[in-house]
Amino acid sequence: MAIALTIPPAIPKEIPENDFFLTPSCILGAINPGTELLISRIYDLLGLRWTAAGDRPDSQCTCCTGILSHGDVMSMESTLLVVARLWSIAAELGFQNITTACVTSFAIHTECLEMYEHEPGLYERVDRWLQQACGRRLQIPKHVVHASDIVYRYRDALAQKLRYRLVEHRTGRPLRIVDHVGCHYAKVFPEKAIGGAESCEVLTGPIRAWGGETVDYPERRHCCGMGFRQCMIRPNRGYTMACVLKKLDSMEPWEPDAILTNCPGCNVLLDKEQWAIEQMCGRAFNIPTLSYTELAGLLMGWDPYDVVGIQAHTVPVEPLLDKLGIPYDKSKEWLTKESVEVQ
Protein backbone atom coordinates (compact mmCIF):
# COMPACT_ATOMS: atom_id res chain seq x y z
CA MET A 1 0.00 0.00 0.00
CA ALA A 2 1.38 3.41 -0.99
CA ILE A 3 2.29 5.97 1.62
CA ALA A 4 0.93 9.41 0.79
CA LEU A 5 3.48 12.17 0.52
CA THR A 6 3.35 14.46 3.54
CA ILE A 7 5.11 17.77 2.98
CA PRO A 8 5.68 20.48 5.59
CA PRO A 9 4.33 23.95 4.85
CA ALA A 10 5.98 25.38 1.76
CA ILE A 11 8.85 27.81 2.18
CA PRO A 12 7.26 31.21 1.55
CA LYS A 13 7.82 32.50 -1.96
CA GLU A 14 6.44 35.70 -3.39
CA ILE A 15 4.66 34.86 -6.63
CA PRO A 16 3.16 37.84 -8.46
CA GLU A 17 -0.48 37.55 -9.42
CA ASN A 18 -0.26 39.12 -12.87
CA ASP A 19 1.78 40.93 -15.55
CA PHE A 20 4.16 38.28 -16.89
CA PHE A 21 6.80 38.43 -19.61
CA LEU A 22 7.15 34.81 -20.74
CA THR A 23 10.51 33.67 -22.05
CA PRO A 24 10.22 30.50 -24.15
CA SER A 25 12.50 27.48 -23.93
CA CYS A 26 15.04 26.77 -26.66
CA ILE A 27 14.23 23.02 -26.67
CA LEU A 28 10.74 22.59 -25.23
CA GLY A 29 8.94 23.59 -28.42
CA ALA A 30 10.95 21.03 -30.36
CA ILE A 31 10.54 18.00 -28.10
CA ASN A 32 7.04 18.55 -26.67
CA PRO A 33 5.42 21.29 -28.80
CA GLY A 34 2.11 21.32 -26.95
CA THR A 35 3.69 21.85 -23.53
CA GLU A 36 4.92 25.38 -24.14
CA LEU A 37 1.84 26.50 -26.05
CA LEU A 38 -0.29 25.30 -23.14
CA ILE A 39 1.39 27.82 -20.83
CA SER A 40 -0.08 30.69 -22.83
CA ARG A 41 -3.43 28.92 -23.07
CA ILE A 42 -3.54 28.50 -19.27
CA TYR A 43 -2.54 32.15 -18.75
CA ASP A 44 -5.40 33.19 -21.04
CA LEU A 45 -7.83 30.87 -19.24
CA LEU A 46 -6.91 32.57 -15.96
CA GLY A 47 -7.35 36.01 -17.52
CA LEU A 48 -3.75 37.02 -16.83
CA ARG A 49 -1.99 39.92 -18.51
CA TRP A 50 1.10 38.55 -20.22
CA THR A 51 3.21 38.71 -23.35
CA ALA A 52 6.06 36.75 -24.87
CA ALA A 53 7.81 39.28 -27.12
CA GLY A 54 7.34 42.37 -29.21
CA ASP A 55 6.44 42.55 -32.88
CA ARG A 56 9.66 44.21 -34.04
CA PRO A 57 12.72 42.10 -34.91
CA ASP A 58 14.77 43.94 -32.28
CA SER A 59 12.34 42.96 -29.52
CA GLN A 60 12.09 39.23 -30.10
CA CYS A 61 12.97 36.67 -27.43
CA THR A 62 16.21 34.70 -27.56
CA CYS A 63 17.73 31.80 -25.65
CA CYS A 64 18.89 32.56 -22.10
CA THR A 65 22.25 30.83 -23.02
CA GLY A 66 21.67 28.20 -20.30
CA ILE A 67 22.89 25.15 -22.20
CA LEU A 68 25.96 27.00 -23.49
CA SER A 69 26.67 28.59 -20.12
CA HIS A 70 26.46 25.32 -18.17
CA GLY A 71 28.47 23.62 -20.90
CA ASP A 72 31.30 26.18 -20.55
CA VAL A 73 30.83 27.25 -24.18
CA MET A 74 29.66 30.80 -23.38
CA SER A 75 31.11 33.16 -20.80
CA MET A 76 29.07 34.50 -17.89
CA GLU A 77 29.58 38.01 -19.23
CA SER A 78 27.83 37.01 -22.46
CA THR A 79 25.02 35.40 -20.47
CA LEU A 80 24.55 38.59 -18.44
CA LEU A 81 24.34 40.60 -21.65
CA VAL A 82 21.79 38.29 -23.32
CA VAL A 83 19.59 38.20 -20.21
CA ALA A 84 19.90 41.98 -19.82
CA ARG A 85 18.51 42.41 -23.34
CA LEU A 86 15.50 40.23 -22.47
CA TRP A 87 14.86 42.25 -19.31
CA SER A 88 15.10 45.46 -21.33
CA ILE A 89 12.51 44.17 -23.81
CA ALA A 90 10.17 43.20 -20.97
CA ALA A 91 10.46 46.65 -19.41
CA GLU A 92 9.88 48.33 -22.78
CA LEU A 93 6.65 46.38 -23.14
CA GLY A 94 5.55 47.31 -19.62
CA PHE A 95 6.22 44.04 -17.76
CA GLN A 96 8.28 43.77 -14.56
CA ASN A 97 7.75 40.07 -13.88
CA ILE A 98 9.80 37.51 -15.81
CA THR A 99 8.27 34.04 -16.08
CA THR A 100 10.26 31.30 -17.79
CA ALA A 101 9.06 28.17 -19.55
CA CYS A 102 12.34 26.38 -18.78
CA VAL A 103 13.83 25.63 -15.37
CA THR A 104 17.34 26.29 -16.67
CA SER A 105 16.20 29.74 -17.77
CA PHE A 106 14.72 30.21 -14.30
CA ALA A 107 18.11 29.43 -12.75
CA ILE A 108 20.01 31.62 -15.23
CA HIS A 109 17.76 34.66 -14.71
CA THR A 110 17.88 34.15 -10.93
CA GLU A 111 21.68 33.84 -10.99
CA CYS A 112 21.94 37.11 -12.89
CA LEU A 113 19.73 38.81 -10.28
CA GLU A 114 21.93 37.43 -7.50
CA MET A 115 25.10 38.67 -9.20
CA TYR A 116 23.76 42.21 -9.50
CA GLU A 117 22.87 42.14 -5.82
CA HIS A 118 26.27 40.96 -4.61
CA GLU A 119 28.86 42.23 -7.14
CA PRO A 120 29.59 45.96 -6.88
CA GLY A 121 29.80 47.78 -10.22
CA LEU A 122 28.34 44.91 -12.24
CA TYR A 123 25.12 46.74 -13.06
CA GLU A 124 27.04 49.69 -14.52
CA ARG A 125 29.30 47.45 -16.63
CA VAL A 126 26.47 45.39 -18.12
CA ASP A 127 24.41 48.53 -18.72
CA ARG A 128 27.34 49.96 -20.69
CA TRP A 129 27.79 46.74 -22.68
CA LEU A 130 24.08 46.65 -23.49
CA GLN A 131 24.13 50.22 -24.77
CA GLN A 132 27.14 49.44 -26.95
CA ALA A 133 25.64 46.17 -28.26
CA CYS A 134 22.08 47.22 -29.11
CA GLY A 135 21.35 50.67 -27.75
CA ARG A 136 19.27 49.38 -24.83
CA ARG A 137 19.47 50.11 -21.09
CA LEU A 138 19.53 47.52 -18.31
CA GLN A 139 16.26 47.25 -16.38
CA ILE A 140 16.10 44.95 -13.32
CA PRO A 141 12.81 42.98 -13.15
CA LYS A 142 10.74 42.90 -9.98
CA HIS A 143 10.27 39.11 -9.97
CA VAL A 144 11.67 36.05 -11.73
CA VAL A 145 9.40 33.01 -11.46
CA HIS A 146 8.90 29.77 -13.35
CA ALA A 147 5.63 29.09 -15.18
CA SER A 148 4.99 26.18 -12.79
CA ASP A 149 5.02 28.73 -9.94
CA ILE A 150 2.08 30.48 -11.62
CA VAL A 151 0.18 27.21 -12.01
CA TYR A 152 0.91 26.45 -8.34
CA ARG A 153 -0.41 29.85 -7.26
CA TYR A 154 -3.61 29.37 -9.25
CA ARG A 155 -3.97 25.60 -8.69
CA ASP A 156 -7.27 25.99 -6.82
CA ALA A 157 -8.68 28.40 -9.40
CA LEU A 158 -7.74 25.92 -12.13
CA ALA A 159 -9.34 23.10 -10.13
CA GLN A 160 -12.66 24.93 -10.44
CA LYS A 161 -12.34 24.87 -14.22
CA LEU A 162 -11.40 21.21 -14.65
CA ARG A 163 -13.64 18.90 -16.63
CA TYR A 164 -11.88 15.84 -15.22
CA ARG A 165 -10.08 15.15 -11.96
CA LEU A 166 -7.12 12.93 -11.09
CA VAL A 167 -9.47 10.11 -10.18
CA GLU A 168 -10.04 6.75 -11.86
CA HIS A 169 -13.50 7.26 -13.29
CA ARG A 170 -14.61 3.62 -12.89
CA THR A 171 -13.61 3.19 -9.24
CA GLY A 172 -13.23 6.69 -7.78
CA ARG A 173 -9.64 5.87 -6.77
CA PRO A 174 -7.33 8.92 -6.62
CA LEU A 175 -4.63 8.41 -9.21
CA ARG A 176 -1.12 8.05 -7.84
CA ILE A 177 1.15 10.64 -9.47
CA VAL A 178 4.87 10.78 -8.72
CA ASP A 179 6.50 14.17 -9.22
CA HIS A 180 9.96 14.95 -10.54
CA VAL A 181 11.09 18.55 -10.11
CA GLY A 182 13.85 19.88 -12.35
CA CYS A 183 17.20 20.34 -10.59
CA HIS A 184 17.60 23.85 -11.99
CA TYR A 185 14.34 24.84 -10.35
CA ALA A 186 14.84 23.44 -6.85
CA LYS A 187 18.54 22.77 -6.35
CA VAL A 188 20.48 25.72 -7.78
CA PHE A 189 18.64 28.25 -5.62
CA PRO A 190 16.60 26.15 -3.12
CA GLU A 191 15.35 29.26 -1.34
CA LYS A 192 13.65 30.33 -4.58
CA ALA A 193 11.69 27.08 -4.92
CA ILE A 194 8.31 26.43 -3.33
CA GLY A 195 9.26 24.17 -0.43
CA GLY A 196 12.98 24.21 -1.18
CA ALA A 197 14.92 21.28 -2.62
CA GLU A 198 13.98 18.65 -0.03
CA SER A 199 10.25 19.29 0.25
CA CYS A 200 9.43 20.96 -3.05
CA GLU A 201 5.70 21.42 -3.48
CA VAL A 202 5.49 23.13 -6.87
CA LEU A 203 4.09 19.95 -8.49
CA THR A 204 2.60 18.06 -5.55
CA GLY A 205 0.41 21.06 -4.71
CA PRO A 206 -1.46 20.96 -8.04
CA ILE A 207 -1.62 17.15 -7.98
CA ARG A 208 -3.46 17.17 -4.67
CA ALA A 209 -5.62 20.16 -5.61
CA TRP A 210 -6.73 18.31 -8.73
CA GLY A 211 -7.72 15.15 -6.87
CA GLY A 212 -4.60 13.00 -7.11
CA GLU A 213 -2.39 11.24 -4.59
CA THR A 214 1.35 11.92 -4.24
CA VAL A 215 4.08 9.55 -3.06
CA ASP A 216 7.47 10.33 -1.54
CA TYR A 217 9.38 7.60 -3.35
CA PRO A 218 13.02 7.16 -2.21
CA GLU A 219 14.70 8.74 -5.27
CA ARG A 220 12.19 11.56 -5.64
CA ARG A 221 14.97 14.17 -5.46
CA HIS A 222 17.41 12.32 -7.74
CA CYS A 223 18.40 13.99 -11.03
CA CYS A 224 17.00 12.67 -14.32
CA GLY A 225 20.56 12.56 -15.65
CA MET A 226 20.24 15.16 -18.41
CA GLY A 227 23.00 17.42 -17.16
CA PHE A 228 23.73 18.72 -20.71
CA ARG A 229 27.19 17.15 -20.78
CA GLN A 230 25.74 13.71 -20.12
CA CYS A 231 22.89 13.48 -22.60
CA MET A 232 24.63 15.41 -25.39
CA ILE A 233 28.03 13.71 -25.33
CA ARG A 234 27.91 10.10 -26.50
CA PRO A 235 30.47 8.59 -24.08
CA ASN A 236 28.44 10.00 -21.18
CA ARG A 237 25.04 8.77 -22.34
CA GLY A 238 25.17 5.71 -20.14
CA TYR A 239 25.06 7.95 -17.08
CA THR A 240 21.81 9.51 -18.24
CA MET A 241 20.15 6.12 -18.70
CA ALA A 242 21.45 4.93 -15.34
CA CYS A 243 19.91 7.94 -13.60
CA VAL A 244 16.52 7.35 -15.23
CA LEU A 245 16.66 3.65 -14.38
CA LYS A 246 17.49 4.46 -10.75
CA LYS A 247 14.41 6.69 -10.51
CA LEU A 248 12.12 4.20 -12.26
CA ASP A 249 13.34 1.39 -10.02
CA SER A 250 12.61 3.55 -6.98
CA MET A 251 9.06 4.52 -7.98
CA GLU A 252 7.99 1.17 -9.47
CA PRO A 253 6.89 -0.48 -6.16
CA TRP A 254 4.39 2.36 -5.65
CA GLU A 255 2.70 1.56 -8.98
CA PRO A 256 2.40 5.17 -10.17
CA ASP A 257 -0.20 6.06 -12.77
CA ALA A 258 1.98 8.83 -14.20
CA ILE A 259 5.11 10.95 -13.70
CA LEU A 260 4.72 14.73 -13.55
CA THR A 261 7.58 17.11 -14.42
CA ASN A 262 8.23 20.85 -14.74
CA CYS A 263 11.45 20.70 -16.80
CA PRO A 264 11.77 20.24 -20.59
CA GLY A 265 14.80 17.94 -20.29
CA CYS A 266 13.33 15.88 -17.45
CA ASN A 267 10.07 15.50 -19.35
CA VAL A 268 11.73 14.12 -22.47
CA LEU A 269 14.31 11.90 -20.72
CA LEU A 270 11.95 10.27 -18.22
CA ASP A 271 9.68 9.54 -21.17
CA LYS A 272 12.01 8.49 -23.98
CA GLU A 273 14.69 6.76 -21.90
CA GLN A 274 12.06 4.21 -20.90
CA TRP A 275 12.18 2.95 -24.49
CA ALA A 276 16.00 2.82 -24.42
CA ILE A 277 15.98 0.95 -21.11
CA GLU A 278 13.50 -1.58 -22.49
CA GLN A 279 15.65 -2.11 -25.59
CA MET A 280 18.93 -2.47 -23.70
CA CYS A 281 17.82 -4.03 -20.41
CA GLY A 282 14.58 -5.78 -21.34
CA ARG A 283 12.65 -3.93 -18.62
CA ALA A 284 9.38 -2.24 -19.56
CA PHE A 285 8.05 0.34 -17.09
CA ASN A 286 5.50 2.08 -19.36
CA ILE A 287 4.80 4.96 -16.97
CA PRO A 288 3.34 7.96 -18.85
CA THR A 289 5.37 11.14 -18.30
CA LEU A 290 3.68 14.53 -18.58
CA SER A 291 4.50 18.14 -17.90
CA TYR A 292 2.31 20.08 -15.48
CA THR A 293 0.76 22.00 -18.41
CA GLU A 294 0.01 18.83 -20.36
CA LEU A 295 -1.71 17.34 -17.33
CA ALA A 296 -3.71 20.53 -16.79
CA GLY A 297 -4.70 20.56 -20.47
CA LEU A 298 -5.94 16.98 -20.38
CA LEU A 299 -7.96 17.60 -17.21
CA MET A 300 -9.45 20.69 -18.85
CA GLY A 301 -10.79 18.43 -21.58
CA TRP A 302 -8.66 19.95 -24.32
CA ASP A 303 -8.03 17.62 -27.26
CA PRO A 304 -5.19 15.21 -26.32
CA TYR A 305 -3.65 15.36 -29.81
CA ASP A 306 -4.62 18.66 -31.43
CA VAL A 307 -4.00 20.79 -28.32
CA VAL A 308 -1.98 18.85 -25.74
CA GLY A 309 0.16 16.94 -28.24
CA ILE A 310 0.51 13.59 -26.47
CA GLN A 311 1.64 12.04 -29.79
CA ALA A 312 5.07 13.58 -29.08
CA HIS A 313 5.56 11.14 -26.20
CA THR A 314 7.26 7.75 -26.51
CA VAL A 315 5.42 6.03 -23.65
CA PRO A 316 1.73 5.96 -24.64
CA VAL A 317 -0.45 8.36 -22.67
CA GLU A 318 -3.71 6.72 -23.78
CA PRO A 319 -3.80 4.24 -20.84
CA LEU A 320 -3.84 7.24 -18.49
CA LEU A 321 -6.67 8.79 -20.51
CA ASP A 322 -8.63 5.55 -20.15
CA LYS A 323 -8.26 5.70 -16.37
CA LEU A 324 -9.40 9.31 -16.33
CA GLY A 325 -12.31 8.62 -18.63
CA ILE A 326 -11.06 11.12 -21.21
CA PRO A 327 -12.26 10.27 -24.76
CA TYR A 328 -9.80 10.45 -27.63
CA ASP A 329 -9.63 9.78 -31.36
CA LYS A 330 -6.89 7.18 -31.83
CA SER A 331 -6.63 8.05 -35.53
CA LYS A 332 -4.95 11.33 -34.55
CA GLU A 333 -1.94 9.76 -32.85
CA TRP A 334 0.29 10.25 -35.91
CA LEU A 335 -0.83 13.78 -36.76
CA THR A 336 1.77 16.49 -37.13
CA LYS A 337 1.38 20.08 -36.00
CA GLU A 338 -0.09 20.90 -39.42
CA SER A 339 -2.56 18.01 -38.99
CA VAL A 340 -0.98 16.07 -41.85
CA GLU A 341 -1.10 12.35 -41.24
CA VAL A 342 2.30 10.66 -41.39
CA GLN A 343 2.15 7.61 -43.62
LINVEN-V784917 format. One record per residue. N is the residue number from 0. RES is the residue in one small letter. SS is DSSP state (@ for helix, = for strand, . for the rest). PHI is phi in whole degrees, -180 to 180 (NA if undefined). OMEGA is omega as a letter, one per 30 degrees, with the letter a starting at -180 (NA if undefined). Layout:
# LINVEN-V784917
N_RES_SS_PHI_OMEGA + N_RES_SS_PHI_OMEGA
This chain:
# LINVEN-V784917
0_m_._NA_a + 1_a_._-72_l + 2_i_._-99_a + 3_a_=_-65_l + 4_l_._-74_l + 5_t_._-110_a + 6_i_._-117_l + 7_p_._-65_l + 8_p_._-52_a + 9_a_._-62_l + 10_i_._-61_a + 11_p_._-56_l + 12_k_._-142_a + 13_e_._-80_l + 14_i_._-114_a + 15_p_._-62_a + 16_e_._-91_a + 17_n_._-164_l + 18_d_._64_a + 19_f_=_-118_l + 20_f_=_-99_a + 21_l_=_-90_l + 22_t_=_-101_a + 23_p_._-73_l + 24_s_._-88_l + 25_c_._-82_a + 26_i_._-121_a + 27_l_@_-62_a + 28_g_@_-66_a + 29_a_@_-88_a + 30_i_@_-95_l + 31_n_._-139_a + 32_p_@_-54_a + 33_g_@_-67_a + 34_t_@_-58_a + 35_e_@_-72_l + 36_l_@_-63_a + 37_l_@_-68_l + 38_i_@_-60_a + 39_s_@_-66_l + 40_r_@_-66_l + 41_i_@_-68_l + 42_y_@_-58_l + 43_d_@_-65_l + 44_l_@_-60_a + 45_l_._-82_l + 46_g_._73_a + 47_l_._-82_l + 48_r_._-90_a + 49_w_=_-156_l + 50_t_=_-153_l + 51_a_._-113_a + 52_a_._-172_l + 53_g_._-86_a + 54_d_._-87_a + 55_r_._-81_l + 56_p_@_-57_a + 57_d_@_-82_l + 58_s_@_-124_l + 59_q_._-85_l + 60_c_._-74_l + 61_t_._-133_l + 62_c_._-60_l + 63_c_._-81_a + 64_t_._81_a + 65_g_@_-54_a + 66_i_@_-62_a + 67_l_@_-69_a + 68_s_@_-66_l + 69_h_@_-70_l + 70_g_._-91_l + 71_d_._60_l + 72_v_._-95_a + 73_m_._-120_a + 74_s_._-74_l + 75_m_@_-66_l + 76_e_@_-63_l + 77_s_@_-67_l + 78_t_@_-62_l + 79_l_@_-58_a + 80_l_@_-70_l + 81_v_@_-64_l + 82_v_@_-66_l + 83_a_@_-61_l + 84_r_@_-63_l + 85_l_@_-61_l + 86_w_@_-64_l + 87_s_@_-65_l + 88_i_@_-64_l + 89_a_@_-59_a + 90_a_@_-65_l + 91_e_@_-60_a + 92_l_._-87_l + 93_g_._89_a + 94_f_._-124_a + 95_q_._-103_a + 96_n_=_-110_l + 97_i_=_-90_l + 98_t_=_-125_a + 99_t_=_-107_l + 100_a_._-83_a + 101_c_._-115_a + 102_v_@_-72_l + 103_t_@_-67_l + 104_s_@_-62_l + 105_f_@_-58_a + 106_a_@_-68_a + 107_i_@_-64_l + 108_h_@_-62_l + 109_t_@_-67_l + 110_e_@_-62_l + 111_c_@_-61_l + 112_l_@_-58_a + 113_e_@_-63_a + 114_m_@_-67_l + 115_y_@_-64_a + 116_e_@_-72_a + 117_h_@_-111_a + 118_e_._-110_a + 119_p_._-60_l + 120_g_._83_a + 121_l_@_-67_a + 122_y_@_-56_a + 123_e_@_-64_a + 124_r_@_-66_a + 125_v_@_-67_l + 126_d_@_-60_l + 127_r_@_-67_l + 128_w_@_-61_a + 129_l_@_-65_l + 130_q_@_-62_a + 131_q_@_-68_a + 132_a_@_-77_a + 133_c_@_-147_l + 134_g_._73_a + 135_r_._-101_l + 136_r_._-119_a + 137_l_._-70_l + 138_q_._-127_a + 139_i_._-81_l + 140_p_._-72_l + 141_k_._-78_a + 142_h_=_-137_l + 143_v_=_-124_l + 144_v_=_-135_l + 145_h_=_-92_a + 146_a_@_-58_l + 147_s_@_-68_l + 148_d_@_-63_a + 149_i_@_-67_l + 150_v_@_-63_l + 151_y_@_-61_a + 152_r_@_-59_a + 153_y_._-103_a + 154_r_@_-60_a + 155_d_@_-73_l + 156_a_@_-64_l + 157_l_@_-67_l + 158_a_@_-58_l + 159_q_._-72_a + 160_k_._-102_a + 161_l_._-70_l + 162_r_._-89_l + 163_y_._-128_l + 164_r_._-120_a + 165_l_._-76_a + 166_v_=_-138_l + 167_e_._-67_a + 168_h_._-68_a + 169_r_._-81_a + 170_t_._-115_a + 171_g_._82_a + 172_r_._-73_l + 173_p_=_-62_l + 174_l_._-71_a + 175_r_=_-95_a + 176_i_=_-113_l + 177_v_=_-95_a + 178_d_=_-100_l + 179_h_=_-136_a + 180_v_._-95_a + 181_g_._-60_a + 182_c_@_-58_a + 183_h_@_-75_l + 184_y_@_-90_a + 185_a_@_-105_a + 186_k_._-108_a + 187_v_._-73_l + 188_f_._-130_a + 189_p_@_-55_a + 190_e_@_-71_l + 191_k_@_-96_a + 192_a_._-98_l + 193_i_._-72_a + 194_g_._94_a + 195_g_._75_a + 196_a_._-78_a + 197_e_._-80_a + 198_s_._-127_a + 199_c_._-64_a + 200_e_._-117_a + 201_v_._-63_l + 202_l_._-105_a + 203_t_@_-67_l + 204_g_@_-59_l + 205_p_@_-62_l + 206_i_@_-57_a + 207_r_@_-69_a + 208_a_@_-65_a + 209_w_._-98_l + 210_g_._101_a + 211_g_._-91_l + 212_e_=_-116_l + 213_t_=_-111_a + 214_v_=_-135_l + 215_d_._-90_a + 216_y_._-71_a + 217_p_._-54_a + 218_e_._-101_a + 219_r_._-57_a + 220_r_._-94_a + 221_h_._-74_l + 222_c_._-65_l + 223_c_._-75_l + 224_g_._97_a + 225_m_._-62_l + 226_g_._56_l + 227_f_._62_a + 228_r_._-73_l + 229_q_._-79_a + 230_c_._-72_a + 231_m_._-100_l + 232_i_._-115_a + 233_r_@_-53_a + 234_p_@_-61_a + 235_n_@_-97_a + 236_r_@_-63_l + 237_g_@_-62_l + 238_y_@_-66_l + 239_t_@_-60_a + 240_m_@_-63_l + 241_a_@_-64_l + 242_c_@_-66_l + 243_v_@_-64_l + 244_l_@_-61_l + 245_k_@_-61_l + 246_k_@_-68_a + 247_l_@_-64_l + 248_d_@_-59_a + 249_s_@_-70_a + 250_m_@_-89_a + 251_e_@_-56_a + 252_p_._-60_a + 253_w_._-86_l + 254_e_._51_a + 255_p_._-70_l + 256_d_._-84_l + 257_a_=_-167_l + 258_i_=_-110_l + 259_l_=_-116_a + 260_t_=_-128_l + 261_n_._-130_a + 262_c_._-127_l + 263_p_@_-57_a + 264_g_@_-66_l + 265_c_@_-62_a + 266_n_@_-62_a + 267_v_@_-76_a + 268_l_@_-74_l + 269_l_@_-67_l + 270_d_@_-85_a + 271_k_@_-77_l + 272_e_@_-68_l + 273_q_@_-62_l + 274_w_@_-66_a + 275_a_@_-62_l + 276_i_@_-64_l + 277_e_@_-64_a + 278_q_@_-68_a + 279_m_@_-93_a + 280_c_@_-114_a + 281_g_._73_a + 282_r_._-111_a + 283_a_._-107_l + 284_f_._-96_l + 285_n_._54_l + 286_i_._-103_l + 287_p_._-58_l + 288_t_=_-119_a + 289_l_=_-132_l + 290_s_=_-81_a + 291_y_@_-62_l + 292_t_@_-76_l + 293_e_@_-64_l + 294_l_@_-63_l + 295_a_@_-60_a + 296_g_@_-62_l + 297_l_@_-65_a + 298_l_@_-69_l + 299_m_@_-73_a + 300_g_._91_l + 301_w_._-72_a + 302_d_._-56_a + 303_p_@_-60_a + 304_y_@_-100_a + 305_d_@_-67_a + 306_v_@_-108_a + 307_v_@_-77_l + 308_g_._79_a + 309_i_@_-67_l + 310_q_@_-67_l + 311_a_@_-79_a + 312_h_._-89_l + 313_t_._-84_l + 314_v_._-76_a + 315_p_._-57_l + 316_v_._-94_a + 317_e_@_-56_l + 318_p_@_-59_l + 319_l_@_-69_l + 320_l_@_-62_l + 321_d_@_-62_l + 322_k_@_-64_a + 323_l_@_-78_a + 324_g_._79_a + 325_i_._-90_l + 326_p_._-73_l + 327_y_._-155_l + 328_d_._-101_a + 329_k_@_-59_a + 330_s_@_-68_a + 331_k_@_-89_a + 332_e_._-66_l + 333_w_._-112_a + 334_l_=_-81_l + 335_t_._-87_l + 336_k_._-59_a + 337_e_._-85_a + 338_s_._60_l + 339_v_._-105_a + 340_e_=_-72_l + 341_v_._-83_a + 342_q_._-90_NA
